[in-house]
Amino acid sequence: MAELLLELFSEEIPARMQGRARDELARLLGNALSEAGLEFKSIRTFATPRRLTALVEGLPARSPDIREERKGPRVDAPEGAIKGFLKAAGLSSVGQAEKRDDKKDAYYVALIEKPGRATSEVVAGIVPEIVKSFPWPKSMRWGSGKLRWVRPLHSILCLLGGKVVEFEIDGIRSGKETRGHRFMAPEPFSVKGFADYEKKLREAKVILNSEERTRLIADEARSLAKRHGLALVEDEGLLAENAGLTEWPVALMGSFDESFLSVPPEVLTTSMKAHQKCFSVRSGEKLANRFILVANLRPEDRGNAIIAGNERVIAARLADAKFFLDQDRKIMLPDRVPKLKEIVFHEKLGTQYQRVQRVWRLAREIAPLVGADPDLAERAAILAKADLVSLMVGEFPELQGVMGRYYALDQQENGSVANAIAAHYKPLGPSDDVPREPVAIAVALVDKLDMLVGFWAIDEKPTGSKDPYALRRAALGVIRIVLENGLRLRLMDLLEFQVDKIAKARRNVQWANRQVEQRNVDLLAFFADRLKVHLRDQGTRHDLVDAVFALGGDDLLMIVRRVEALGRFLDTEDGEHLLTGTKRAINILRIEEKKDSRVYDEAPDPKLFKRPEEKALAKAVDEVEKKAAAAVAREDFEAAMGEMAKLRKPVDEFFDHVTVNATEADLRANRLRLLNRIRATTLAVADFSKIEG
């Protein structure tokens, strides 16, 4: 077994593209080798700013011989069809094909034998194709060549079992040489295999493994901060980006004027991160006037020149940020709201200003339901987007909401209003917390509901993996806010209220009256799908969500509590047996109702009960139905499940001793009606037909 080492050496690959490039190289190379019949043990890929590398281990010396049969046309088929078959199979005459008979017709069969090829020959064919068709998000051409790559490609290292696999791509011949660090070890050197390659790269000041570079940066930055009595402001994204910008990372510390600490810490952190890829550090809970940069070499002067250069740039950028802040503070947030007319939210949904007018009305509606003051909720909804037209958010869009809160506090707005401005975008992801204050909850909910209703109204729904407006995240945000705050909301009422506002704003009231119901049903189904994803991530079975949603209802909190109670019940022996019996009853009913073209939904006739098990089941169903319905009405789902457990024994005994499809027609029909009573009774808690198992 041999190893394949491939390195594509180029000018600097953008850090944001390196992770995906590694995945694509592994996918393309793995698929191509597999399609050629070459099995392998593993593929590993690596990326630094100047190289994309793949290591394939466990490759055979050659691909296996292939013998395949290709069925052709009938022997009496038209001559053109036969000639086409012979050409496709690589045969020169029908004499080279076999005749076979399948009891219906005689037909031709071509026996095609393809000898295996040397692995080096296969690799020499697939690597150029991979390079030429590599799916970079952005690529370029350079010089007089036709090859497109993310940045100019300089060399290709390709070794199989230590020997060069020879091929050429746009004038670049494969070989066994690579280069080390651009400044500290720029001379070329040859390698024999991956172990030698990785060792010599390290000697040439290149750490091949990006995960190792990430760990090294984190450890050095934390250690450097600790030596100065400070703590690193952790940022996983910035760590990964710096690992993608350096081949030999070295952490250095710089400083800026203390006067800049009057600027909000989020602004300082964002400015240093965006402009110089620098980490912030803190002293206790407050930001310190220091920063940590990551150089791509070990400087001879302890980094003094590099630090000084970064300090000059950061001082200028922080001065810009302070200017933006000072200018923004001169304009009151309410005065900014009309300027939202200049920002188009979506061409079919109007401007941000029009959206604000819809949102504050729903905020007033929802406020009492979440314990918020309607006036404060309205105020927060009106001001929530005002910072979008500020200089600071224009420079740093990721600070939207954050700056609105600072400006609101500066202008003596109510604290709940200010906090809602910052929190209404939450949660931004699965690890982000949800808003907790009532006013923030109200505005966060209506902001997301307006997005969902609006895009559903114009039929811009998520499709497959595409979700350009992050509607899945918005729906999941609504779900998390409702569940984690224990809120009782009727989603359908809120959807109908908001779609009416959107329709009127777009002067399309006729559309709202005609189609709103179905669109809201579709949107509610979308919420059900998102809820299933959310609960599945927490270990809940998706079929239980289906079983409860099938009963209707749009109170997410009660749906989840019912799902949880159902899950606990089905984990018991009674629950497991009742599920089996109920599904058996449902299946029998489905088959017999289809056969008879009717529904057995009438009440069973007690006079037709012939066996004691029928009478016992009928009595149990009557008692359980009433008690379970009463328990559900008072939202005591555990008690409802407890009542359902009482059906286990009579259901089991019924199926053990009673033949449903009796020969007497009236007896059979009556027993089918009794099965329907089981189905109807269990529907008080869930649709058992939706439950797997």
C-alpha positions as CSV (number, residue, x, y, z in Angstrom):
1,M,0.0,0.0,0.0
2,A,1.3,3.5,-0.9
3,E,0.6,7.0,0.2
4,L,-0.2,9.9,-2.1
5,L,1.0,13.3,-1.2
6,L,-0.3,16.3,-3.1
7,E,0.5,20.0,-2.5
8,L,-0.8,22.9,-4.5
9,F,1.5,25.8,-3.7
10,S,0.2,29.4,-4.5
11,E,0.1,33.0,-3.4
12,E,-1.9,33.6,-0.2
13,I,-5.2,31.9,0.0
14,P,-7.8,34.0,1.9
15,A,-8.3,32.6,5.4
16,R,-12.1,32.4,5.0
17,M,-11.7,30.0,2.1
18,Q,-9.2,27.6,3.5
19,G,-11.6,25.4,5.5
20,R,-14.0,24.8,2.7
21,A,-11.1,24.3,0.3
22,R,-9.8,21.4,2.5
23,D,-13.2,19.8,2.5
24,E,-13.6,20.2,-1.3
25,L,-10.2,18.7,-2.0
26,A,-10.9,15.7,0.2
27,R,-14.3,15.2,-1.5
28,L,-13.1,15.6,-5.1
29,L,-10.0,13.5,-4.7
30,G,-11.9,10.8,-2.7
31,N,-14.7,10.6,-5.3
32,A,-12.3,10.5,-8.2
33,L,-10.2,7.7,-6.7
34,S,-13.3,5.7,-5.8
35,E,-14.8,6.0,-9.3
36,A,-11.5,4.7,-10.7
37,G,-11.9,1.6,-8.5
38,L,-9.1,2.6,-6.1
39,E,-9.8,1.9,-2.5
40,F,-7.9,3.7,0.2
41,K,-7.6,3.9,4.0
42,S,-8.0,7.6,4.6
43,I,-7.7,11.1,3.3
44,R,-6.4,14.0,5.3
45,T,-6.2,17.6,4.0
46,F,-4.3,20.6,5.3
47,A,-4.2,24.3,4.5
48,T,-1.8,27.2,5.2
49,P,-1.9,30.6,3.6
50,R,0.2,29.4,0.7
51,R,-0.6,25.8,0.3
52,L,-3.4,23.3,0.0
53,T,-2.3,19.7,0.8
54,A,-3.8,16.3,0.7
55,L,-2.5,13.0,2.1
56,V,-4.2,9.7,0.9
57,E,-3.0,6.6,2.7
58,G,-3.5,2.9,1.8
59,L,-3.6,3.1,-2.0
60,P,-3.0,-0.1,-4.0
61,A,-0.4,-0.3,-6.8
62,R,-3.1,-0.4,-9.5
63,S,-6.8,-0.4,-10.0
64,P,-8.6,-3.8,-10.3
65,D,-9.5,-5.4,-13.7
66,I,-13.1,-4.8,-14.6
67,R,-15.4,-7.2,-16.4
68,E,-18.9,-6.1,-17.1
69,E,-21.8,-7.2,-19.2
70,R,-23.8,-4.7,-21.2
71,K,-27.2,-5.8,-22.5
72,G,-28.0,-4.8,-26.1
73,P,-30.9,-4.8,-28.4
74,R,-32.9,-7.8,-29.7
75,V,-31.2,-9.8,-32.4
76,D,-34.0,-8.8,-34.8
77,A,-33.7,-5.1,-33.9
78,P,-33.1,-2.5,-36.7
79,E,-29.6,-2.4,-38.0
80,G,-29.1,1.1,-36.8
81,A,-29.8,0.1,-33.2
82,I,-27.4,-2.8,-33.4
83,K,-24.6,-0.6,-34.8
84,G,-25.2,2.0,-32.1
85,F,-24.9,-0.7,-29.5
86,L,-21.7,-2.1,-31.0
87,K,-20.1,1.3,-31.1
88,A,-21.0,2.2,-27.5
89,A,-19.6,-1.1,-26.3
90,G,-16.4,-0.8,-28.4
91,L,-17.1,-3.8,-30.6
92,S,-16.4,-4.0,-34.3
93,S,-18.9,-6.7,-35.3
94,V,-21.9,-8.6,-33.9
95,G,-19.6,-11.7,-33.9
96,Q,-17.9,-10.2,-30.8
97,A,-21.2,-10.1,-28.9
98,E,-23.0,-13.0,-27.3
99,K,-26.5,-14.0,-28.1
100,R,-28.8,-14.8,-25.1
101,D,-32.4,-15.8,-24.7
102,D,-34.6,-14.7,-21.7
103,K,-37.6,-16.8,-22.7
104,K,-39.2,-13.8,-24.4
105,D,-36.6,-12.5,-26.9
106,A,-33.1,-13.3,-28.1
107,Y,-30.7,-10.3,-27.5
108,Y,-27.1,-9.3,-27.8
109,V,-24.8,-9.0,-24.8
110,A,-21.4,-7.3,-24.9
111,L,-18.7,-8.6,-22.5
112,I,-16.4,-5.7,-21.8
113,E,-13.1,-6.3,-20.1
114,K,-11.1,-3.4,-18.9
115,P,-7.6,-4.1,-17.5
116,G,-6.7,-2.2,-14.4
117,R,-4.4,0.8,-14.5
118,A,-1.4,1.8,-12.5
119,T,-2.4,4.1,-9.6
120,S,0.2,6.7,-10.8
121,E,-1.5,6.8,-14.2
122,V,-4.9,7.3,-12.5
123,V,-3.6,10.1,-10.3
124,A,-1.9,11.8,-13.2
125,G,-5.3,11.9,-14.9
126,I,-7.6,13.0,-12.0
127,V,-5.4,15.7,-10.3
128,P,-5.4,18.1,-13.4
129,E,-9.1,17.7,-13.7
130,I,-9.6,18.5,-10.0
131,V,-7.4,21.6,-10.2
132,K,-9.0,22.9,-13.4
133,S,-12.6,22.5,-12.0
134,F,-11.9,23.4,-8.3
135,P,-14.9,25.2,-6.9
136,W,-13.3,28.3,-5.4
137,P,-15.9,31.0,-4.4
138,K,-13.7,33.4,-6.3
139,S,-10.9,32.7,-8.7
140,M,-8.5,34.5,-11.0
141,R,-6.3,34.1,-14.0
142,W,-2.8,35.5,-14.2
143,G,-0.1,36.0,-16.9
144,S,-0.9,34.4,-20.2
145,G,-2.3,31.1,-18.9
146,K,-5.9,29.9,-18.9
147,L,-5.9,28.2,-15.5
148,R,-8.1,29.8,-12.8
149,W,-7.1,29.4,-9.2
150,V,-7.9,31.4,-6.0
151,R,-4.4,33.1,-6.3
152,P,-1.5,32.5,-8.8
153,L,-0.5,28.8,-8.5
154,H,3.3,28.4,-8.5
155,S,4.1,24.7,-8.1
156,I,2.5,21.3,-7.6
157,L,4.1,18.6,-5.5
158,C,2.8,15.1,-6.2
159,L,4.4,11.9,-4.8
160,L,3.0,8.4,-4.9
161,G,5.0,6.0,-2.7
162,G,7.8,8.5,-2.7
163,K,8.0,8.8,-6.5
164,V,6.9,11.8,-8.6
165,V,3.6,11.4,-10.4
166,E,4.2,13.3,-13.7
167,F,1.7,15.6,-15.3
168,E,1.4,19.2,-16.3
169,I,-1.3,21.8,-15.7
170,D,-1.1,25.1,-17.7
171,G,2.7,24.9,-18.0
172,I,3.2,23.9,-14.3
173,R,4.9,20.5,-14.1
174,S,4.5,18.3,-11.0
175,G,7.5,17.6,-9.0
176,K,8.9,16.8,-5.5
177,E,9.8,20.3,-4.4
178,T,8.1,22.8,-2.2
179,R,9.0,25.9,-0.2
180,G,9.0,27.0,3.4
181,H,8.1,30.3,5.0
182,R,8.1,33.2,2.6
183,F,10.6,35.3,4.6
184,M,12.4,32.9,7.1
185,A,13.0,30.0,4.7
186,P,12.1,30.9,1.1
187,E,14.5,28.4,-0.6
188,P,12.9,25.3,-2.3
189,F,13.6,21.8,-1.0
190,S,12.6,18.3,-2.0
191,V,10.7,15.7,0.0
192,K,10.4,11.9,0.0
193,G,7.0,11.5,1.6
194,F,4.5,13.0,4.0
195,A,6.6,12.5,7.2
196,D,9.6,14.0,5.5
197,Y,7.4,16.8,4.1
198,E,5.9,17.8,7.4
199,K,9.2,17.6,9.2
200,K,11.0,19.7,6.6
201,L,8.2,22.3,6.5
202,R,8.5,22.7,10.3
203,E,12.3,23.2,9.9
204,A,11.4,25.8,7.3
205,K,9.1,27.6,9.7
206,V,5.8,26.3,8.5
207,I,3.3,24.6,10.8
208,L,1.2,22.5,8.4
209,N,-1.7,21.7,10.7
210,S,-4.2,24.6,11.1
211,E,-5.6,23.1,14.3
212,E,-2.1,23.2,15.8
213,R,-1.6,26.8,14.7
214,T,-4.9,27.7,16.3
215,R,-3.9,26.0,19.6
216,L,-0.5,27.7,19.5
217,I,-2.0,31.2,19.0
218,A,-4.5,30.7,21.8
219,D,-1.9,29.4,24.2
220,E,0.6,32.2,23.4
221,A,-2.1,34.9,23.5
222,R,-3.4,33.7,26.9
223,S,0.1,33.3,28.3
224,L,1.2,36.8,27.1
225,A,-1.9,38.4,28.6
226,K,-1.4,36.6,31.9
227,R,2.2,37.8,32.2
228,H,0.8,41.4,32.1
229,G,-1.9,40.6,34.7
230,L,-4.6,40.6,32.0
231,A,-7.0,38.1,30.4
232,L,-7.6,37.4,26.7
233,V,-11.1,38.2,25.3
234,E,-11.8,34.9,23.7
235,D,-12.9,34.9,20.1
236,E,-12.9,31.5,18.3
237,G,-13.6,33.1,14.9
238,L,-10.6,35.4,15.3
239,L,-8.4,32.5,16.4
240,A,-9.3,30.6,13.2
241,E,-8.8,33.6,11.0
242,N,-5.3,34.3,12.4
243,A,-4.4,30.6,12.0
244,G,-5.4,31.0,8.3
245,L,-3.3,34.1,8.0
246,T,0.0,32.7,9.4
247,E,2.3,29.8,8.8
248,W,4.5,30.5,11.8
249,P,2.3,32.5,14.3
250,V,3.9,34.6,17.0
251,A,1.8,36.5,19.5
252,L,2.8,40.1,20.4
253,M,1.3,42.8,22.6
254,G,0.7,46.4,21.8
255,S,-1.2,49.3,23.5
256,F,-3.4,52.3,22.7
257,D,-4.1,55.6,24.4
258,E,-6.2,55.2,27.6
259,S,-8.5,58.0,26.4
260,F,-10.1,55.6,23.9
261,L,-11.4,53.5,26.8
262,S,-14.3,56.0,26.9
263,V,-15.5,54.4,23.7
264,P,-17.9,51.4,24.3
265,P,-15.8,48.2,24.6
266,E,-17.8,46.5,21.9
267,V,-16.6,49.2,19.5
268,L,-13.0,48.9,20.5
269,T,-13.0,45.1,20.2
270,T,-14.8,45.2,16.8
271,S,-12.6,47.9,15.4
272,M,-9.3,46.1,16.3
273,K,-10.7,42.8,15.1
274,A,-12.0,44.1,11.8
275,H,-9.1,46.3,10.8
276,Q,-6.0,44.5,12.3
277,K,-7.3,41.0,13.3
278,C,-6.1,41.8,16.9
279,F,-7.4,40.4,20.1
280,S,-8.7,42.5,22.9
281,V,-7.6,41.9,26.5
282,R,-9.3,42.9,29.8
283,S,-8.4,43.8,33.3
284,G,-11.0,42.3,35.5
285,E,-14.4,43.0,33.8
286,K,-13.2,46.0,32.0
287,L,-11.3,46.3,28.7
288,A,-7.6,47.2,29.0
289,N,-5.8,49.6,26.7
290,R,-3.8,46.7,25.3
291,F,-4.2,44.4,22.3
292,I,-2.6,41.2,21.1
293,L,-1.6,40.8,17.5
294,V,-0.4,37.7,15.7
295,A,2.7,38.1,13.5
296,N,3.7,35.6,10.8
297,L,7.3,35.4,11.8
298,R,9.7,35.4,14.8
299,P,11.1,39.0,14.6
300,E,14.6,39.8,15.5
301,D,13.8,43.0,17.4
302,R,11.3,41.3,19.7
303,G,8.5,42.6,17.5
304,N,9.1,46.3,18.3
305,A,8.7,47.4,14.6
306,I,5.6,45.2,14.1
307,I,4.0,46.4,17.3
308,A,4.7,50.0,16.5
309,G,3.1,49.7,13.0
310,N,0.0,48.1,14.4
311,E,-0.3,50.7,17.2
312,R,-0.2,53.5,14.6
313,V,-3.0,51.9,12.5
314,I,-5.1,51.0,15.6
315,A,-4.8,54.5,17.0
316,A,-6.1,55.9,13.7
317,R,-9.0,53.4,13.5
318,L,-10.0,54.0,17.1
319,A,-9.9,57.8,16.5
320,D,-12.3,57.2,13.6
321,A,-14.6,55.1,15.9
322,K,-14.6,57.9,18.5
323,F,-15.5,60.4,15.8
324,F,-18.4,58.2,14.7
325,L,-19.6,57.9,18.3
326,D,-19.4,61.6,19.0
327,Q,-21.3,62.5,15.8
328,D,-24.0,59.8,16.3
329,R,-24.7,61.2,19.8
330,K,-25.6,64.5,18.4
331,I,-28.8,63.0,16.8
332,M,-31.7,61.7,18.8
333,L,-32.9,58.2,18.0
334,P,-36.5,59.3,17.2
335,D,-35.1,61.8,14.6
336,R,-33.3,58.9,12.9
337,V,-36.5,56.8,12.4
338,P,-37.7,58.7,9.3
339,K,-34.4,58.1,7.6
340,L,-35.3,54.4,7.6
341,K,-37.4,55.2,4.6
342,E,-34.1,55.2,2.6
343,I,-33.3,51.6,3.5
344,V,-35.2,49.0,1.5
345,F,-35.9,45.9,3.6
346,H,-37.1,43.9,0.5
347,E,-38.5,45.2,-2.7
348,K,-41.8,43.4,-2.2
349,L,-42.0,44.2,1.5
350,G,-41.1,47.8,1.5
351,T,-38.6,49.9,3.5
352,Q,-37.3,49.4,7.1
353,Y,-39.6,52.4,8.0
354,Q,-42.7,50.5,6.7
355,R,-41.5,47.5,8.6
356,V,-41.2,49.5,11.8
357,Q,-44.8,50.7,11.4
358,R,-46.0,47.1,11.3
359,V,-43.8,45.9,14.1
360,W,-44.8,48.4,16.7
361,R,-48.5,47.7,16.2
362,L,-47.9,43.9,16.8
363,A,-45.6,44.8,19.7
364,R,-48.6,46.5,21.4
365,E,-50.7,43.5,20.8
366,I,-48.2,41.0,22.1
367,A,-47.0,43.0,25.1
368,P,-49.8,42.1,27.6
369,L,-49.3,38.4,26.7
370,V,-45.6,38.5,27.8
371,G,-46.0,40.8,30.7
372,A,-44.7,43.9,29.0
373,D,-45.9,47.5,29.1
374,P,-47.6,48.1,25.7
375,D,-46.3,51.7,25.6
376,L,-42.7,50.6,26.3
377,A,-42.9,47.8,23.8
378,E,-44.2,50.3,21.2
379,R,-41.4,52.7,22.0
380,A,-38.7,50.0,21.8
381,A,-40.1,48.7,18.5
382,I,-40.1,52.2,16.9
383,L,-36.5,52.8,17.9
384,A,-35.1,49.3,17.4
385,K,-33.8,49.9,13.9
386,A,-32.9,53.6,14.3
387,D,-29.2,52.8,14.7
388,L,-29.1,51.3,11.2
389,V,-28.6,54.9,9.9
390,S,-25.9,55.8,12.3
391,L,-22.3,56.3,11.3
392,M,-21.0,53.6,13.7
393,V,-23.4,50.8,12.4
394,G,-22.6,51.9,8.9
395,E,-18.9,51.2,9.6
396,F,-19.6,48.1,11.7
397,P,-22.9,46.5,10.8
398,E,-22.4,43.8,13.5
399,L,-22.9,46.4,16.1
400,Q,-26.5,47.1,15.2
401,G,-28.7,47.0,18.3
402,V,-25.6,47.3,20.5
403,M,-25.1,50.9,19.5
404,G,-28.8,51.6,19.6
405,R,-28.8,50.6,23.3
406,Y,-25.9,53.0,24.1
407,Y,-27.5,55.9,22.2
408,A,-30.9,55.2,24.0
409,L,-29.2,55.3,27.4
410,D,-27.4,58.5,26.5
411,Q,-30.7,60.0,25.6
412,Q,-32.4,59.0,28.8
413,E,-34.7,56.4,27.3
414,N,-36.3,53.9,29.6
415,G,-33.8,51.1,30.5
416,S,-36.2,48.4,29.3
417,V,-36.5,50.2,26.0
418,A,-32.7,50.5,25.6
419,N,-32.1,46.8,26.5
420,A,-34.8,45.7,24.1
421,I,-33.1,47.6,21.3
422,A,-30.0,45.5,21.8
423,A,-31.7,42.2,22.6
424,H,-34.4,42.1,19.9
425,Y,-32.0,40.4,17.5
426,K,-31.4,37.5,19.9
427,P,-30.9,34.6,19.8
428,L,-28.3,34.9,17.0
429,G,-27.5,31.2,17.2
430,P,-28.0,28.0,19.2
431,S,-25.5,29.0,21.8
432,D,-26.8,32.6,22.2
433,D,-29.1,33.4,25.1
434,V,-32.7,34.5,24.5
435,P,-34.1,37.9,25.7
436,R,-35.4,37.7,29.3
437,E,-36.9,41.1,30.0
438,P,-40.6,41.4,29.0
439,V,-40.2,44.4,26.6
440,A,-37.2,42.8,24.9
441,I,-39.2,39.5,24.6
442,A,-42.1,41.4,22.9
443,V,-39.9,43.2,20.4
444,A,-37.7,40.2,19.6
445,L,-40.8,38.0,18.9
446,V,-42.5,40.6,16.7
447,D,-39.4,41.3,14.8
448,K,-39.0,37.6,13.9
449,L,-42.7,37.0,13.3
450,D,-42.9,40.0,10.9
451,M,-40.0,38.5,8.9
452,L,-41.6,35.1,8.7
453,V,-45.0,36.3,7.8
454,G,-43.6,38.8,5.3
455,F,-41.5,36.3,3.4
456,W,-44.2,33.7,3.4
457,A,-46.6,36.3,2.0
458,I,-44.3,36.9,-1.0
459,D,-43.5,33.1,-1.3
460,E,-39.8,33.5,-0.4
461,K,-39.6,30.4,1.7
462,P,-36.5,28.4,2.5
463,T,-35.8,25.6,0.0
464,G,-33.4,22.7,0.7
465,S,-30.1,24.1,1.9
466,K,-30.9,27.6,0.8
467,D,-32.2,30.1,3.4
468,P,-30.9,33.5,2.3
469,Y,-33.1,35.5,4.8
470,A,-32.3,33.2,7.8
471,L,-36.0,32.3,8.2
472,R,-35.1,29.0,9.9
473,R,-33.1,30.8,12.5
474,A,-36.0,33.3,13.0
475,A,-38.5,30.5,13.5
476,L,-36.2,28.7,15.9
477,G,-35.6,32.0,17.7
478,V,-39.4,32.4,18.3
479,I,-39.6,28.8,19.5
480,R,-36.7,29.2,22.0
481,I,-38.0,32.6,23.3
482,V,-41.4,31.1,23.9
483,L,-40.2,27.9,25.5
484,E,-37.3,29.2,27.6
485,N,-39.5,32.0,29.0
486,G,-42.5,29.7,29.5
487,L,-44.9,31.9,27.4
488,R,-48.4,31.0,26.4
489,L,-49.1,32.4,23.0
490,R,-51.5,31.5,20.2
491,L,-49.3,31.7,17.1
492,M,-52.1,31.6,14.6
493,D,-53.7,34.7,16.1
494,L,-50.4,36.6,15.9
495,L,-49.8,35.4,12.3
496,E,-53.2,36.5,11.2
497,F,-52.8,40.0,12.8
498,Q,-49.4,40.5,11.1
499,V,-50.3,39.3,7.7
500,D,-53.2,41.7,7.6
501,K,-50.9,44.6,8.4
502,I,-48.5,43.5,5.6
503,A,-51.3,43.1,3.1
504,K,-52.7,46.6,3.9
505,A,-49.3,48.1,3.7
506,R,-48.8,46.6,0.3
507,R,-52.3,47.7,-0.8
508,N,-53.3,44.1,-1.4
509,V,-56.2,43.5,1.0
510,Q,-57.9,41.2,-1.5
511,W,-54.9,38.8,-1.4
512,A,-55.0,38.7,2.4
513,N,-58.7,37.8,2.5
514,R,-58.3,35.0,-0.1
515,Q,-55.0,33.3,0.8
516,V,-54.0,34.2,4.3
517,E,-55.5,31.1,5.9
518,Q,-53.5,28.6,3.8
519,R,-50.3,30.6,4.1
520,N,-50.6,30.7,7.8
521,V,-51.2,27.0,7.9
522,D,-48.1,26.5,5.9
523,L,-46.1,28.7,8.2
524,L,-47.4,26.9,11.2
525,A,-46.2,23.6,9.7
526,F,-42.8,25.3,9.2
527,F,-42.8,26.0,12.9
528,A,-43.7,22.4,13.6
529,D,-40.6,21.3,11.5
530,R,-38.4,23.7,13.4
531,L,-39.8,22.5,16.7
532,K,-39.0,19.0,15.7
533,V,-35.4,20.0,15.0
534,H,-35.1,21.8,18.3
535,L,-36.5,18.9,20.3
536,R,-34.5,16.3,18.4
537,D,-31.4,18.2,19.4
538,Q,-32.5,17.8,23.0
539,G,-33.1,14.1,22.5
540,T,-36.9,14.1,21.9
541,R,-38.3,11.8,19.2
542,H,-39.6,13.7,16.1
543,D,-42.6,11.4,15.7
544,L,-43.9,12.4,19.1
545,V,-44.0,16.0,17.9
546,D,-45.9,14.9,14.8
547,A,-48.4,12.9,16.9
548,V,-49.2,16.0,19.1
549,F,-49.2,18.5,16.2
550,A,-51.7,16.3,14.3
551,L,-54.3,17.3,16.9
552,G,-54.0,20.9,15.9
553,G,-53.2,23.8,18.2
554,D,-50.6,26.5,18.1
555,D,-49.6,27.0,21.7
556,L,-45.9,25.9,21.5
557,L,-45.4,25.6,25.2
558,M,-48.4,23.3,25.7
559,I,-47.4,21.3,22.7
560,V,-44.0,20.7,24.1
561,R,-45.3,19.8,27.6
562,R,-47.7,17.3,26.0
563,V,-44.9,15.8,23.9
564,E,-42.7,15.5,27.0
565,A,-45.6,13.8,28.9
566,L,-46.2,11.5,26.0
567,G,-42.6,10.5,25.8
568,R,-42.4,9.6,29.5
569,F,-45.6,7.6,29.1
570,L,-44.4,5.6,26.1
571,D,-41.2,4.8,28.0
572,T,-43.3,2.8,30.5
573,E,-44.5,-0.8,30.0
574,D,-48.2,0.4,30.0
575,G,-47.4,3.0,27.4
576,E,-45.5,0.6,25.1
577,H,-48.3,-2.0,25.2
578,L,-51.1,0.5,24.7
579,L,-49.2,2.0,21.7
580,T,-49.0,-1.5,20.2
581,G,-52.7,-2.2,20.8
582,T,-53.9,1.2,19.6
583,K,-51.8,1.0,16.4
584,R,-53.2,-2.5,15.8
585,A,-56.8,-1.1,16.2
586,I,-56.0,1.8,13.9
587,N,-54.5,-0.4,11.2
588,I,-57.4,-2.8,11.3
589,L,-59.8,0.1,11.0
590,R,-57.9,1.6,8.1
591,I,-57.9,-1.6,6.1
592,E,-61.6,-2.4,6.8
593,E,-62.8,1.1,6.2
594,K,-61.0,1.2,2.9
595,K,-62.5,-2.2,2.0
596,D,-66.0,-1.2,3.0
597,S,-65.8,2.4,1.7
598,R,-67.2,3.8,4.9
599,V,-66.1,5.1,8.3
600,Y,-67.1,3.3,11.5
601,D,-67.6,6.3,13.6
602,E,-71.0,5.5,15.1
603,A,-71.3,4.5,18.8
604,P,-71.1,0.7,19.3
605,D,-74.3,-1.0,20.3
606,P,-74.0,-2.6,23.8
607,K,-76.7,-5.1,22.9
608,L,-74.3,-6.7,20.3
609,F,-71.5,-7.3,22.8
610,K,-71.1,-11.1,23.0
611,R,-67.9,-11.4,25.1
612,P,-67.0,-10.0,28.4
613,E,-63.8,-8.5,26.9
614,E,-66.0,-6.3,24.7
615,K,-68.0,-5.0,27.6
616,A,-64.9,-4.4,29.7
617,L,-63.2,-2.4,26.9
618,A,-66.3,-0.3,26.2
619,K,-66.7,0.5,29.9
620,A,-63.0,1.4,30.2
621,V,-63.0,3.6,27.1
622,D,-66.1,5.5,28.3
623,E,-64.4,6.2,31.7
624,V,-61.0,7.0,30.4
625,E,-62.3,9.3,27.6
626,K,-64.0,11.5,30.1
627,K,-61.2,11.6,32.7
628,A,-58.5,12.1,30.1
629,A,-60.4,14.9,28.4
630,A,-60.9,16.6,31.7
631,A,-57.1,16.3,32.5
632,V,-56.2,17.7,29.1
633,A,-58.6,20.6,29.6
634,R,-56.9,21.5,32.8
635,E,-53.5,21.0,31.1
636,D,-52.5,18.1,33.4
637,F,-50.9,15.9,30.7
638,E,-49.3,13.6,33.2
639,A,-52.8,12.8,34.6
640,A,-54.2,12.3,31.1
641,M,-51.4,9.8,30.3
642,G,-52.2,8.1,33.6
643,E,-55.8,7.6,32.5
644,M,-54.6,6.3,29.1
645,A,-52.6,3.6,31.0
646,K,-55.8,2.2,32.3
647,L,-56.7,1.1,28.7
648,R,-53.7,-1.2,28.4
649,K,-55.3,-4.3,30.1
650,P,-58.8,-4.2,28.4
651,V,-57.2,-3.5,25.0
652,D,-54.8,-6.4,25.4
653,E,-57.5,-8.8,26.6
654,F,-59.8,-7.7,23.7
655,F,-57.3,-8.6,21.1
656,D,-56.4,-11.8,22.9
657,H,-60.0,-13.2,23.0
658,V,-62.1,-11.3,20.4
659,T,-62.2,-11.9,16.7
660,V,-62.9,-8.5,15.1
661,N,-63.7,-9.7,11.6
662,A,-66.5,-12.0,12.8
663,T,-68.6,-13.8,10.2
664,E,-71.8,-12.1,11.3
665,A,-71.9,-8.7,9.6
666,D,-73.6,-6.8,12.4
667,L,-71.2,-8.2,15.0
668,R,-68.1,-7.3,12.8
669,A,-69.4,-3.7,12.3
670,N,-70.0,-3.3,16.0
671,R,-66.5,-4.4,16.9
672,L,-65.0,-2.1,14.3
673,R,-67.0,0.7,16.0
674,L,-65.5,-0.3,19.3
675,L,-62.0,-0.1,17.7
676,N,-62.9,3.4,16.6
677,R,-63.6,4.3,20.2
678,I,-60.1,3.3,21.1
679,R,-58.8,5.5,18.3
680,A,-61.0,8.5,19.3
681,T,-60.1,8.2,23.0
682,T,-56.4,8.2,22.4
683,L,-56.8,11.2,20.2
684,A,-57.4,13.2,23.4
685,V,-53.6,13.1,24.0
686,A,-52.0,12.3,20.6
687,D,-52.5,10.7,17.2
688,F,-51.0,7.3,17.9
689,S,-50.9,6.5,14.2
690,K,-48.0,9.0,13.8
691,I,-45.9,7.3,16.4
692,E,-43.2,4.9,15.2
693,G,-42.8,1.5,16.7
